[in-house]
Amino acid sequence: MDIEKTRKSVTDQKINWQIHALARMLERGISREEVKEAILYGEIIEEYPNDYPLPSCLIFYKDIKPLHIVLSYDETNHATYIITAYQPDLNHFETDLKTRRRQ
């Protein structure tokens, strides 16, 4: 996934917030601004090229609190789709909060 294209779509306000993502963000106390910041300054830690209907990725960003953002980018519409956002935990990730624990 081309993170620069994704970042441009965010700065151009071409973001589609999935209802699931907004509901989870509200439950988890994560704002839209925090998600945008994570996309603009975070790093891709996992890519899912076979996701349907669009390839997606997992972004990690740590400022005040660590965040994971799952998103996809639509090359046709030059738009980013926010799938979900959450704070990673040590049950699922190593202490770096980037590496998945083996199940």
Protein Blocks (a to p, Z undefined) as FASTA:
>chain_A
ZZklmmmmmmnopacddfklmmmmmmnopafklmmmmmmmmccfbdcfkbcfbdcddddd
dfkbccdddddddfklopacdfbdcdddfklpcfkomaccdZZ
